[in-house]
């Protein structure tokens, strides 16, 4: 079934966009018509022309933008609930835990490694039904250590967005300084015409704009994926703790108790 929401959004946004375009074109034509005779027409610049006018610092700003896009795509693919904690796998492991079948749960985790599976596997390696509560304390400790490692591994990539969000505006500020220095050098040389100062001032403004254009989305993506990761890690921790409680016998569900009651006494004792 097709989702009608994108079409509805398109219908809402298309008329204002067309109206804005029409008004912009009308104002541009009016401005061109009002130019005095002999006045030079405004020169249209492409993105490449603006990039070249920004000076050498536009290159590292461009690299920051490419890095931001690459890291954002990676985080989008890796940091999500379906990737870190597949529902089918969680349900299968939960059913195995209710049956007190640690081997089946471990095999399910090893079949499809992810954050949840790796955390649960480390806990299942510590299972010992001969000890109190199936060695629950060691299971929780192992799960906590593994979950912390998984969070750190993913948080490294999220922090790259914070790095780009910090470096890009700083590079833009550096371009502002170098552009103003260039303009003052022109003044010191006795060149005070507007066209003499336009190059340095243009470089200053373009690098500042470029740094902000890269830095603002990078900062937004950093906070977005950081919060998304924290929520996912919290859900995984909650699920793993619940399953360990079920396996250790500290928490007895109705379905688990029913399945356990049908087990022969000899097997239950084992």
C-alpha positions as CSV (number, residue, x, y, z in Angstrom):
1,X,0.0,0.0,0.0
2,X,1.4,3.4,-1.0
3,X,2.0,6.0,1.6
4,X,0.0,9.1,0.8
5,X,2.1,11.3,3.1
6,X,4.9,12.2,0.6
7,X,2.3,13.2,-2.0
8,X,0.4,15.4,0.6
9,X,3.7,17.1,1.5
10,X,4.5,17.7,-2.1
11,X,1.1,19.3,-2.7
12,X,1.5,21.6,0.2
13,X,5.1,22.7,-0.6
14,X,4.8,22.9,-4.4
15,X,2.5,26.0,-4.7
16,X,4.6,28.2,-2.3
17,X,7.8,27.1,-4.1
18,X,6.4,28.0,-7.5
19,X,5.1,31.4,-6.2
20,X,8.5,32.2,-4.6
21,X,10.2,31.3,-7.9
22,X,7.8,33.5,-9.9
23,X,8.2,36.5,-7.5
24,X,12.0,36.1,-7.6
25,X,12.1,36.1,-11.4
26,X,9.8,39.1,-11.6
27,X,12.0,41.1,-9.2
28,X,15.1,40.1,-11.1
29,X,13.6,41.2,-14.4
30,X,12.4,44.5,-12.8
31,X,15.8,45.1,-11.4
32,X,17.4,44.6,-14.7
33,X,14.9,46.9,-16.5
34,X,15.6,49.7,-14.0
35,X,19.4,49.7,-14.6
36,X,20.6,53.0,-16.0
37,X,21.8,53.1,-19.6
38,X,25.4,52.0,-19.9
39,X,25.5,50.4,-16.5
40,X,27.2,46.9,-16.4
41,X,24.8,44.0,-16.0
42,X,25.2,41.8,-12.9
43,X,27.5,38.8,-13.6
44,X,26.0,35.5,-12.7
45,X,28.4,33.2,-10.8
46,X,28.3,29.4,-10.7
47,X,29.0,27.4,-7.6
48,X,32.5,26.7,-9.0
49,X,33.1,30.4,-9.4
50,X,32.1,31.0,-5.8
51,X,34.3,28.1,-4.6
52,X,37.3,29.6,-6.4
53,X,36.6,33.0,-5.1
54,X,36.6,31.7,-1.5
55,X,40.3,30.9,-1.7
56,X,42.4,28.0,-0.6
57,X,40.5,27.4,2.6
58,X,37.4,26.3,0.7
59,X,39.2,23.0,0.0
60,X,39.4,21.8,3.6
61,X,35.8,23.1,4.1
62,X,34.8,20.9,1.1
63,X,36.5,17.9,2.7
64,X,34.6,18.5,5.9
65,X,31.4,18.5,3.9
66,X,32.3,15.2,2.2
67,X,33.3,13.7,5.6
68,X,30.0,14.8,7.1
69,X,28.0,13.2,4.4
70,X,29.9,9.9,4.5
71,X,29.7,9.7,8.3
72,X,26.0,10.6,8.3
73,X,25.3,7.8,5.8
74,X,27.2,5.3,7.9
75,X,25.4,6.3,11.1
76,X,22.0,6.2,9.3
77,X,22.8,2.6,8.2
78,X,24.2,1.4,11.6
79,X,22.5,3.4,14.3
80,X,18.8,2.3,14.2
81,X,16.6,0.0,16.2
82,X,16.2,-2.6,13.4
83,X,19.9,-2.9,12.8
84,X,21.1,-2.9,16.4
85,X,18.2,-5.0,17.8
86,X,16.2,-7.0,15.2
87,X,12.7,-7.9,16.6
88,X,12.7,-11.4,15.2
89,X,16.0,-12.2,16.8
90,X,15.0,-10.7,20.1
91,X,11.7,-12.7,20.1
92,X,13.6,-15.9,19.4
93,X,16.2,-15.3,22.1
94,X,13.4,-14.4,24.6
95,X,11.5,-17.7,23.9
96,X,14.7,-19.6,24.3
97,X,15.3,-17.9,27.7
98,X,11.8,-18.7,28.8
99,X,12.6,-22.4,28.1
100,X,15.9,-22.0,30.0
101,X,17.7,-23.1,26.8
102,X,20.9,-21.1,26.9
103,X,22.5,-23.1,24.0
104,X,19.6,-22.2,21.6
105,X,19.8,-18.6,22.6
106,X,23.5,-18.4,22.1
107,X,23.2,-20.0,18.6
108,X,20.6,-17.4,17.7
109,X,22.9,-14.6,18.7
110,X,25.8,-16.0,16.8
111,X,23.8,-16.5,13.7
112,X,23.3,-12.7,13.2
113,X,25.8,-10.6,15.1
114,X,24.7,-7.1,16.1
115,X,24.8,-5.0,19.3
116,X,22.1,-6.9,21.0
117,X,23.4,-10.3,19.9
118,X,27.0,-9.5,21.0
119,X,25.8,-8.3,24.4
120,X,23.6,-11.3,24.9
121,X,26.3,-13.7,23.8
122,X,28.8,-12.4,26.3
123,X,26.2,-12.9,29.1
124,X,25.3,-16.4,27.9
125,X,29.0,-17.5,28.1
126,X,28.8,-16.9,31.8
127,X,25.8,-19.1,32.4
128,X,26.3,-21.7,35.2
129,X,23.1,-23.4,36.4
130,X,25.0,-25.0,39.3
131,X,25.6,-21.6,40.9
132,X,23.1,-19.3,42.5
133,X,20.7,-17.7,40.0
134,X,22.6,-19.3,37.2
135,X,25.6,-17.0,37.9
136,X,23.5,-13.9,37.2
137,X,26.0,-11.5,38.6
138,X,28.7,-12.5,36.2
139,X,26.2,-12.5,33.3
140,X,25.2,-8.9,34.1
141,X,28.8,-7.8,34.4
142,X,29.8,-9.4,31.1
143,X,26.8,-7.9,29.3
144,X,27.5,-4.5,30.7
145,X,31.1,-4.5,29.6
146,X,30.2,-5.7,26.1
147,X,27.4,-3.1,25.7
148,X,29.8,-0.4,26.8
149,X,32.3,-1.4,24.2
150,X,29.6,-1.5,21.5
151,X,28.4,2.0,22.5
152,X,31.9,3.3,22.4
153,X,32.5,1.8,19.0
154,X,29.5,3.5,17.5
155,X,30.0,6.7,19.4
156,X,33.4,7.2,17.8
157,X,31.6,7.6,14.4
158,X,29.0,10.0,15.9
159,X,31.8,12.1,17.4
160,X,33.2,12.6,13.9
161,X,30.1,14.7,13.2
162,X,30.9,16.9,16.2
163,X,34.5,17.3,14.9
164,X,33.3,18.4,11.5
165,X,30.7,20.7,13.1
166,X,33.5,22.4,15.1
167,X,36.3,22.5,12.5
168,X,34.2,23.8,9.5
169,X,33.1,27.1,11.1
170,X,36.6,27.6,12.5
171,X,38.0,27.3,9.0
172,X,35.4,29.8,7.8
173,X,36.5,32.2,10.6
174,X,40.1,31.7,9.5
175,X,39.1,32.5,5.9
176,X,37.5,35.7,7.2
177,X,40.7,36.8,8.9
178,X,42.8,36.0,5.8
179,X,40.4,37.9,3.6
180,X,40.4,41.0,5.8
181,X,44.2,40.9,5.9
182,X,44.2,40.8,2.1
183,X,41.9,43.8,2.0
184,X,44.0,45.8,4.4
185,X,47.1,45.0,2.4
186,X,45.4,46.6,-0.6
187,X,44.7,49.7,1.5
188,X,48.2,49.8,2.7
189,X,49.4,49.8,-0.9
190,X,47.3,52.8,-1.7
191,X,44.6,50.9,-3.5
192,X,41.3,52.1,-2.0
193,X,38.9,51.5,-4.9
194,X,36.0,49.1,-4.3
195,X,37.2,46.6,-6.9
196,X,40.6,46.5,-5.1
197,X,39.0,45.5,-1.8
198,X,36.2,43.3,-3.2
199,X,38.5,40.2,-3.5
200,X,39.5,40.1,0.1
201,X,36.0,40.9,1.4
202,X,34.5,38.3,-0.9
203,X,36.9,35.7,0.3
204,X,36.1,36.5,3.9
205,X,32.3,36.2,3.4
206,X,32.4,33.1,1.2
207,X,34.6,31.1,3.6
208,X,32.4,32.1,6.6
209,X,29.3,31.1,4.7
210,X,30.9,27.8,3.6
211,X,31.9,26.9,7.1
212,X,28.5,27.6,8.5
213,X,26.7,25.7,5.7
214,X,28.8,22.6,6.7
215,X,28.9,23.1,10.4
216,X,25.1,23.7,11.1
217,X,23.9,20.4,9.5
218,X,26.8,18.5,11.0
219,X,25.9,19.7,14.5
220,X,22.3,18.8,14.0
221,X,23.2,15.3,12.8
222,X,25.6,14.9,15.8
223,X,22.8,15.5,18.3
224,X,20.3,13.5,16.3
225,X,22.5,10.3,16.1
226,X,23.8,10.7,19.6
227,X,20.3,10.7,21.0
228,X,19.2,7.9,18.7
229,X,22.2,5.8,20.0
230,X,21.4,6.5,23.6
231,X,17.8,5.4,23.2
232,X,18.8,2.2,21.4
233,X,21.4,1.4,24.0
234,X,18.9,1.9,26.7
235,X,16.4,-0.4,25.0
236,X,19.1,-3.1,24.5
237,X,20.2,-2.9,28.2
238,X,16.5,-3.2,29.3
239,X,15.9,-6.2,27.1
240,X,19.1,-8.0,28.1
241,X,18.5,-7.4,31.8
242,X,15.0,-8.8,31.5
243,X,16.1,-11.9,29.7
244,X,18.9,-12.6,32.2
245,X,16.3,-12.3,35.0
246,X,14.1,-14.8,33.2
247,X,17.0,-17.3,32.5
248,X,18.2,-17.1,36.1
249,X,14.7,-17.8,37.5
250,X,14.5,-14.6,39.4
251,X,11.6,-13.5,37.1
252,X,9.0,-16.1,36.2
253,X,6.6,-15.4,33.4
254,X,3.4,-17.3,33.0
255,X,4.5,-18.9,29.8
256,X,7.9,-19.7,31.2
257,X,6.4,-21.3,34.3
258,X,4.0,-23.4,32.1
259,X,6.8,-24.6,29.9
260,X,9.0,-25.4,32.8
261,X,6.2,-27.3,34.6
262,X,5.9,-29.7,31.6
263,X,9.6,-30.6,31.9
264,X,10.2,-34.0,33.6
265,X,11.5,-33.7,37.2
266,X,14.8,-35.3,36.3
267,X,15.5,-32.7,33.5
268,X,14.3,-29.8,35.7
269,X,16.7,-30.9,38.4
270,X,19.5,-30.9,35.9
